[in-house]
């Protein structure tokens, strides 16, 4: 396993742990980021999705490590194609959904302690700014790119009669 993958795994694990701690109210170091009205919503609400992003990145790294354990002569080309394309595609689509939902996160995504504290201090989420609309444009491009990738993978699988 390469040093880069181990480093990425450490970052993912740290994001997962810190995100879970924030959601539980044990680590409030992200409150300054969350309530900074000068930042775009995508940055402000990052602490809300940290555990999900970290967990997803760890899952990708585990899948990549498992794929490396299979000797090349025993590797299934269809499985390799699925691992190489569908996992990143799912990641792209997950990021797109996160960007689209970040300006106004659903109530289930915001921890109860944070909602109660926001209500008690009178904090209201600011309106969307130009940077937020820029991120939504990036999300739209990501959806189109993801659909193109999905169509390509489907075409390759059908042309190889993998079904």
C-alpha positions, 0 to 999 in steps of 0.5 A, a space after each residue: 500500500 502506498 504512502 499516499 493511500 495511507 495518508 488519504 486513509 488517515 485524512 478520511 478517518 480523521 474527517 469521519 471521527 471529527 465529523 461524528 464528534 461534531 454531530 454529537 456535540 463533543 467537538 464544537 471547534 467547527 462552530 466558527 466555520 458554521 456561523 461565518 456568514 462571509 463564507 459560501 454555504 458549501 463551506 459553512 455547512 461542511 461540518 454537517 457532512 464531514 462524517 459522511 464524506 470521510 466514511 465514503 472515502 474510507 469505503 473507496 480506499 478499502 475497495 481499492 485495497 481489496 482490488 489490489 489483493 487480487 492477482 492480475 491473472 485472476 482479476 475480472 475485467 468487468 469487476 475492475 471496470 465497475 470498481 474503476 468507474 462506478 465507485 468514483 461516479 458514485 463519489 461524484 454524484 455524492 459530491 453533487 448532491 452535497 453541493 446542491 443540499 448544502 445551501 439549505 441542509 435538511 433538518 435530519 442532517 443538522 444535529 438537534 443540539 445545533 438547531 436548539 443552539 441556533 434557535 436560542 441565539 437567534 442565528 439565521 442562515 444567510 441568503 445565497 450569494 454568488 459563490 453559492 450559485 457558482 457551486 450549484 453550476 459546478 454541481 450541474 456540470 458534475 451531474 452531466 459528467 456523471 451521466 456521461 460516465 454512466 452511459 459510457 460504462 453501460 455501453 462498455 458493459 453491453 458491448 462486452 456482453 457482461 450481463 
